[in-house]
Amino acid sequence: EQCSSLFRKAPRAIARVTAVLAICAILPTFGTPAASAADATMPEQISSWPVITQRQSSTPLPVTAGVQYSDETISTVAGRETTQSLDVDLDNPNVRLGIVSAGDKIVNPQGETVSSMATRSGAVAGINGGTYDINASGQLNQGEIIDGEIWKSPLNGFEGSIGITRDGKVVIGQQSFSGTIAVNGNKHELKSINWVSDAANKQITQITHRLGQVDSQYFGGNKLIVRGTSSDKGASFTVESIDTADHIDQLKDNEYGLLASGDTNDEANVWIRNTIHVGDTVLLSGKVTPNDDLNLFMSGFDILLKDGKDHKDFSGDTSLAPRTAIGMTADGHMIMATFDGHRNTDTAVGATYAQVQHYLASRGVTDAISLDGGGSTTMVARMPGDTAATVRNTPSDGQERNVANGFFIYTNAPSNGRPQAVHINADKAFTTAAGSTVPLSVYAVDSAQNPTSAQPVTVTVKPSTLGTYKDGMFTASSSGKGTITAVAGDASASIDLTVNDSFASLTLSPNDLNLLNGQTGKLKLQGQPTDSSGKLDI
């Protein structure tokens, strides 16, 4: 029965059927000892995942000092899943965290890709952020705090949030906002900051220039708008206008205001009209609890792990999809993870919330939340030698989706520091074919493992008859063995070089290339050297 069950769940891919046959060959008649023998040949299993037949993890790569990128392919009897992760040592002084909002505003129907936000803010890595009003206003569904400033106040009672205090402490769980408006001795509750939907039902929200332009289709009808200017970043403002409108234009950096229902019978509307007048000074106070010292804050979907335990039982939700999550280990490392999905069993089937939950737990994560998933799931990271972060996962839309915000990692080191090390071909021996021109990675890094061009990198091939290096490409001339040496300032490195001109076989791929009249395509030619080393691109 165990064998039959495995066959029913297994895809038809030959490799997986072979793995299932291997398991089934051990299972019958031998009882518990046989099962133990099977377990000994299997990779580490993860709770709530289908039977895992193979796990392939990449060697962690340095993004910057204190940050490593890695990925893993997990093959199961139900299909394959690919996951990417960033391991961030928050105790490393080189590491700084940040949040970037799409277009630097809350309401932004166009949104922005994670790679765009990373590039313009100088991030070395990051992931997509919170859920948002997709295909509409683009605004976040919950709160956001950036560099200690409330861009959109936390949604009271919402658990799936992560915050970083000014002293670097990571807090996971709900945060609540409360505030007060005071004018000429009269007071009223301030419900929120930059929540247009709160301007109703006797409630008043504060508006700042972080809100952005809100057109009529996203405004929810007429609103009473109080606008003024501030010299103390919104702690108070002098009223310059009180109007009713069905939209609001972008406020200037020093402009602040209040928003209430446009219904003249609404209690908040009546209070404003009876209490506030042009020329008045409006005093605003607000605080976030339990942590009123948040430097960064973002909300996602839900809490996955809390204090080393499942926060909720997600076993009833069996939907497979791309996922994004962020969490903390007991030793103070932040783990950012993405899971590909919406593809097929041979590439990436996606993950359930329970699978994300338990994968993170297997990585030592004790506290975590899930962020926006599906087509929004994106991870970017700067690879060794590169100068900018690039997309590392496979977005399920086929391309990056414009999202509302992202959680990013930065280096505190100054740019173009003194070269401390040089790397050639990831510090591995280099083998190529005579007559070929192929990419060869050569770069220098500083003490923070950041790429540096402070001093030029000089590359020397010995003997010179083997080939030449220029602008990231190596052109092989004659066959033989030698070395490639690179020098940048006081830093240097050398690797072995082999150039082959004798091959046991040649392979041209793909086998089939179907083109219409006038189209072009690419073919790859590889050779198997007579010394039986790996295939080489020619």
HUGIFEN-V41817 format. One record per pair of residues at least 12 apart in sequence whose C-alpha atoms are under 8 Angstrom apart, sorted by the first residue. I is the first residue (numbers start at 1). GAP is how many residues later the second one is. Records with the same first field share a line. If there is no record, write none. Layout:
I: GAP ; GAP
//
This chain:
2: 22 ; 25
3: 17 ; 20 ; 21 ; 24
6: 14 ; 71
7: 13
9: 68 ; 69
10: 67 ; 68 ; 69
11: 66 ; 67 ; 68 ; 334
13: 333
16: 37 ; 60 ; 61
19: 34
20: 57
23: 15
26: 12
42: 12
43: 12
46: 309 ; 312 ; 313 ; 316
47: 308 ; 311 ; 312
48: 267 ; 306 ; 307 ; 310
49: 306
50: 26 ; 27 ; 28
51: 25 ; 26 ; 27
52: 22 ; 23 ; 24 ; 25
53: 21 ; 22 ; 23 ; 24
54: 20 ; 21 ; 22
55: 17 ; 18 ; 19 ; 20
56: 16 ; 17 ; 18
57: 13 ; 14 ; 15 ; 16
58: 12 ; 13 ; 14
61: 322 ; 323
62: 321 ; 322 ; 387
63: 61 ; 62 ; 318 ; 319 ; 320 ; 321 ; 386 ; 387
64: 60 ; 347 ; 384 ; 385 ; 386
65: 27 ; 29 ; 30 ; 346 ; 383 ; 384 ; 385
66: 22 ; 23 ; 24 ; 26 ; 28 ; 29
67: 19 ; 20 ; 21 ; 22 ; 28
68: 18 ; 19 ; 20
69: 15 ; 16 ; 17 ; 18 ; 312
70: 14 ; 15 ; 16
71: 12 ; 13 ; 14
72: 12
78: 267
79: 265 ; 266 ; 267 ; 268 ; 269 ; 270
80: 265 ; 266 ; 267 ; 268 ; 269
81: 258 ; 259 ; 260 ; 264 ; 266 ; 267 ; 268 ; 269 ; 270
82: 257 ; 258 ; 265 ; 266
83: 254 ; 255 ; 256 ; 257 ; 310
84: 253 ; 254 ; 255 ; 295 ; 308 ; 309
85: 250 ; 251 ; 252 ; 253
86: 248 ; 249 ; 250 ; 251
87: 246 ; 247 ; 248 ; 249
88: 245 ; 246 ; 247
89: 243 ; 244 ; 245
90: 242 ; 243 ; 244
91: 241
93: 319
94: 317 ; 318 ; 319 ; 354
95: 314 ; 315 ; 316 ; 317
96: 313 ; 314 ; 315 ; 316
97: 310 ; 311 ; 312 ; 313
98: 48 ; 49 ; 198 ; 309 ; 310 ; 311 ; 312
99: 47 ; 197 ; 199 ; 306 ; 307 ; 308 ; 309
100: 17 ; 21 ; 46 ; 305 ; 306 ; 307 ; 308
101: 16 ; 303 ; 304 ; 305
102: 15 ; 301 ; 302 ; 303
104: 106
105: 104 ; 105 ; 106 ; 107
106: 32 ; 33 ; 34 ; 45 ; 46 ; 104 ; 105 ; 106 ; 298
107: 30 ; 31 ; 32 ; 33 ; 104 ; 105 ; 106 ; 107
108: 29 ; 30 ; 31 ; 104 ; 105 ; 296
109: 26 ; 27 ; 28 ; 29 ; 30
110: 28 ; 292
111: 27 ; 291 ; 292 ; 293
112: 289 ; 290 ; 291 ; 292 ; 293
113: 287 ; 288 ; 289 ; 290
114: 12 ; 13 ; 14 ; 264 ; 265 ; 266 ; 286 ; 288 ; 289 ; 291 ; 292
115: 265 ; 274 ; 275 ; 276
117: 289
118: 262 ; 271 ; 290
119: 269 ; 270
122: 266 ; 288
123: 266 ; 285 ; 286 ; 287 ; 288
124: 256 ; 257 ; 258 ; 264 ; 265 ; 284 ; 285 ; 286 ; 287
125: 254 ; 255 ; 256 ; 257 ; 264 ; 283 ; 284 ; 285
126: 210 ; 253 ; 254 ; 255 ; 280 ; 281 ; 282 ; 283
127: 197 ; 209 ; 211 ; 250 ; 251 ; 252 ; 253 ; 279 ; 280 ; 281
128: 196 ; 243 ; 244 ; 248 ; 249 ; 250 ; 251 ; 275 ; 277 ; 278 ; 279
129: 169 ; 170 ; 171 ; 242 ; 243 ; 274 ; 275 ; 276 ; 277 ; 278
130: 12 ; 168 ; 169 ; 170 ; 171 ; 241 ; 242 ; 274 ; 275 ; 276
131: 168 ; 169 ; 170 ; 240 ; 241 ; 273
132: 271 ; 272
136: 82
137: 77 ; 81
138: 265 ; 266
139: 265
140: 264
142: 12 ; 13 ; 156 ; 157 ; 158
143: 12 ; 154 ; 155 ; 156
144: 152 ; 153 ; 154 ; 155
145: 149 ; 150 ; 151 ; 152 ; 153
146: 149 ; 150 ; 151
147: 148 ; 149
148: 18 ; 145 ; 146 ; 147 ; 148
149: 146
150: 43
151: 42 ; 43 ; 57 ; 59 ; 60
152: 40 ; 41 ; 42 ; 43 ; 59
153: 24 ; 39 ; 40 ; 41 ; 42
154: 21 ; 22 ; 23 ; 134 ; 145
155: 20 ; 21 ; 22
156: 18 ; 19 ; 20 ; 21
157: 17 ; 18 ; 19
158: 15 ; 16 ; 17
159: 13 ; 14 ; 15 ; 16 ; 143 ; 144
160: 12 ; 13 ; 14 ; 139 ; 140 ; 141 ; 142 ; 143 ; 209 ; 210
161: 12 ; 13 ; 14 ; 136 ; 137 ; 138 ; 139 ; 140 ; 141 ; 142 ; 208
162: 135 ; 136 ; 137 ; 207
163: 131 ; 132 ; 133 ; 134 ; 135
164: 130 ; 131 ; 132 ; 133
165: 126 ; 128 ; 129 ; 130 ; 131
166: 127 ; 128 ; 129
172: 131 ; 195 ; 196 ; 197
173: 130
175: 113 ; 114 ; 115 ; 116
176: 112 ; 113 ; 114
177: 14 ; 15 ; 109 ; 110 ; 111 ; 112
178: 12 ; 13 ; 14 ; 108 ; 109 ; 110
179: 12 ; 13 ; 105 ; 106 ; 107 ; 108
180: 104 ; 105 ; 106
181: 101 ; 102 ; 103 ; 104
182: 100 ; 101 ; 102
183: 92 ; 93 ; 97 ; 98 ; 99 ; 100
184: 91 ; 96 ; 97
186: 89
189: 14 ; 15
190: 13 ; 14 ; 15 ; 16 ; 96
191: 12 ; 13 ; 14
192: 12 ; 13 ; 14
193: 12 ; 13 ; 14 ; 15
194: 12 ; 13 ; 14 ; 16 ; 17
195: 12
196: 23 ; 63
197: 22 ; 23
198: 62
199: 24 ; 60 ; 61 ; 62
200: 60 ; 61 ; 66
201: 60 ; 65 ; 66 ; 67
202: 58 ; 59 ; 64 ; 65 ; 66 ; 67
203: 57 ; 58 ; 65
204: 54 ; 55 ; 56 ; 57 ; 64
205: 53 ; 54 ; 55
206: 50 ; 51 ; 52 ; 53
207: 49 ; 50 ; 51 ; 52
208: 26 ; 43 ; 45 ; 47 ; 48 ; 49
209: 41 ; 42 ; 43 ; 44 ; 45 ; 46 ; 47
211: 39
212: 37 ; 38 ; 39
213: 34 ; 35 ; 36 ; 37 ; 38
214: 33 ; 34 ; 35 ; 36
215: 31 ; 32 ; 33 ; 34
216: 30 ; 31
219: 27 ; 28
220: 26
221: 25 ; 41
222: 22 ; 23 ; 24 ; 25 ; 39 ; 40 ; 41
223: 21 ; 22 ; 23 ; 24 ; 36 ; 37 ; 38 ; 39 ; 40
224: 18 ; 19 ; 20 ; 21 ; 35 ; 36 ; 37 ; 38 ; 45
225: 16 ; 17 ; 18 ; 19 ; 20 ; 32 ; 33 ; 34 ; 35
226: 13 ; 14 ; 15 ; 16 ; 17 ; 31 ; 32 ; 33
227: 12 ; 13 ; 14 ; 15 ; 28 ; 29 ; 30 ; 31
228: 12 ; 13 ; 27 ; 28 ; 29
229: 25 ; 26 ; 27
230: 24 ; 25 ; 26
231: 23
233: 21
234: 20 ; 21 ; 22 ; 50
235: 48 ; 49 ; 50
236: 45 ; 46 ; 47 ; 48
237: 18 ; 19 ; 20 ; 44 ; 45 ; 46
238: 40 ; 41 ; 42 ; 43 ; 44
239: 38 ; 39 ; 40 ; 41 ; 42 ; 43
240: 38 ; 39
241: 37
242: 35 ; 36
244: 18
245: 17
299: 72
300: 69 ; 70 ; 71 ; 72
301: 68 ; 69 ; 70 ; 71
302: 67 ; 68 ; 69
303: 65 ; 66 ; 67
304: 49 ; 53 ; 63 ; 64 ; 65 ; 66
305: 52 ; 56 ; 60 ; 61 ; 62 ; 63 ; 64
306: 60 ; 61 ; 62
307: 59 ; 60
308: 53 ; 57 ; 58 ; 59
309: 57
310: 47
313: 41
314: 39 ; 40
315: 38 ; 39
317: 35 ; 36 ; 37
318: 34
319: 32 ; 33
320: 21 ; 22 ; 29 ; 30 ; 31 ; 32
321: 19 ; 20 ; 21 ; 28 ; 29 ; 30 ; 31 ; 52 ; 53
322: 16 ; 17 ; 18 ; 19 ; 20 ; 28 ; 29 ; 51 ; 52 ; 53 ; 55 ; 74
323: 15 ; 16 ; 17 ; 18 ; 27 ; 28 ; 30 ; 33 ; 47 ; 48 ; 49 ; 50 ; 51 ; 54
324: 12 ; 13 ; 14 ; 15 ; 46 ; 47 ; 48 ; 49 ; 53 ; 54
325: 12 ; 13 ; 31 ; 43 ; 44 ; 45 ; 46
326: 42 ; 43 ; 44 ; 45
327: 38 ; 39 ; 40 ; 41 ; 42
328: 37 ; 38 ; 39 ; 40
329: 35 ; 36 ; 37 ; 38
330: 34 ; 35 ; 36
335: 30
337: 42
338: 39 ; 40 ; 41 ; 55
339: 12 ; 38 ; 54
340: 37 ; 53 ; 54 ; 55 ; 56
341: 33 ; 55
342: 32 ; 54
343: 53
374: 22
375: 20 ; 21 ; 22 ; 25 ; 26
376: 19 ; 24 ; 25 ; 26 ; 27
377: 18 ; 19
378: 13 ; 14 ; 15 ; 16 ; 17 ; 22
379: 12 ; 13 ; 14
380: 12 ; 13
384: 67
385: 56 ; 57 ; 58 ; 59 ; 60 ; 65 ; 66
386: 65
387: 64
413: 35
415: 35 ; 37
416: 30 ; 34 ; 35 ; 36 ; 37 ; 38
417: 28 ; 29 ; 30 ; 35 ; 37
418: 27 ; 28 ; 29 ; 34 ; 36 ; 37
419: 25 ; 26 ; 27 ; 28 ; 33 ; 35 ; 36 ; 69 ; 70 ; 71 ; 72
420: 24 ; 25 ; 26 ; 27 ; 70 ; 71
421: 23 ; 24 ; 25 ; 67 ; 70 ; 71 ; 72
422: 20 ; 21 ; 22 ; 23 ; 64 ; 65 ; 66 ; 69 ; 70 ; 71
423: 18 ; 19 ; 20 ; 21 ; 63 ; 70
424: 16 ; 17 ; 18 ; 19 ; 62 ; 69 ; 70 ; 71
425: 15 ; 16 ; 17
426: 15
427: 68
428: 67 ; 68
429: 66 ; 67 ; 68
430: 65 ; 66 ; 67 ; 68
431: 66 ; 67 ; 68 ; 69 ; 105
432: 44 ; 66 ; 67 ; 68 ; 104 ; 105 ; 106
433: 43 ; 46 ; 66 ; 67 ; 68 ; 103 ; 104 ; 105
434: 42 ; 43 ; 44 ; 45 ; 65 ; 66 ; 67
435: 40 ; 41 ; 42 ; 43 ; 103
436: 39 ; 40 ; 41 ; 101 ; 102
437: 36 ; 37 ; 38 ; 39 ; 101
438: 35 ; 36 ; 37 ; 99 ; 100
439: 33 ; 34 ; 35
440: 32 ; 33 ; 34
441: 31
442: 15 ; 30 ; 44
443: 14
444: 13 ; 44
455: 33 ; 34
456: 32 ; 33
457: 29 ; 30 ; 31 ; 32
458: 28 ; 29 ; 30
459: 25 ; 26 ; 27 ; 28
460: 24 ; 25 ; 26
461: 21 ; 22 ; 23 ; 24
462: 20 ; 21 ; 22
463: 19 ; 20
465: 12 ; 13
466: 12 ; 13 ; 14 ; 15 ; 16 ; 33
476: 23
478: 21 ; 23
479: 19 ; 20 ; 21 ; 22
480: 18 ; 19 ; 20
481: 15 ; 16 ; 17 ; 18
482: 14 ; 15 ; 16
483: 12 ; 13 ; 14
484: 12 ; 13
500: 29
501: 28
502: 27 ; 28
503: 24 ; 25 ; 26 ; 27
504: 23 ; 24 ; 25 ; 26
505: 22 ; 23 ; 24
506: 19 ; 20 ; 21 ; 22
507: 18 ; 19 ; 20
508: 15 ; 16 ; 17 ; 18
509: 14 ; 15 ; 16
510: 13 ; 14
524: 13 ; 14
525: 12 ; 13
526: 12
//
